Amino acid sequence: METRQLRTLIRRWVIFFMIALALSGATAFIGVLRDPVRNKWVIEFAMLACLAVFPQAFIAGAIRGIPMYWRLIDCSFGVIGLIPLVLCYRKIGVLERLTQKKPGGHR
């Protein structure tokens, strides 16, 4: 197989993988909309993914010779993604506490 054909094939598979990943991620967040307390793990996983941007940007960026300001731009995506996730996580915590309280706490 020619190098150009191999690159084209790899690009197609990467595009397919990214589309599949995006669809599965969108499906996971629908679960959070339906039952936020039970699917709190989706928000936690997404927060971890946002935090994982930092070592990935600095380690892989240094290895690949990417300039520092580009690595900082990459890290900003992690920060920007983390902000709404933390807000959702806090609201899910409030919802969790409200659902755990039993009505009519007196005997």
Residue, then its C-alpha position, 0 to 999 in steps of 0.5 A: m500500500e502506498t504511503r498516501q493511501l495509508r494516510t488517507l485510510i488512517r484519516r478516515w478511521v480517525i474521523f470515524f472514531m471521532i464521530a463515534l466518540a462524539l455520539s457516545g458522549a452526547t448519549a451519555f449526557i442525555g442520561v445526565l439530563r434524565d436522571p442527574v443523581r444516578n448519572k453523576w459519574v458522567i459529569e465526574f468522568a468529563m471533569l477528569a477528561c478536562l483535567a487530563v488535558f493539562p498533562q497531555a498538552f505539556i508532556a506531548g506538546a514538549i515531545r512534539g515541539i509545540p510552542m508553549y503558547w499553543r500548549l497554554i491555548d490547549c489547556s484553556f480548553g480544559v479550563i473552559g470545559l471544566i467551568p460548566l461541569v463544576l457548576c453542574y456537579r454542584k447543582i447535582g450535589v444539591l439535588e442529591r441532598l434534596t432527594q435524600k431528605k425524607p418528608g415529614g421528619h417528625r414522628 
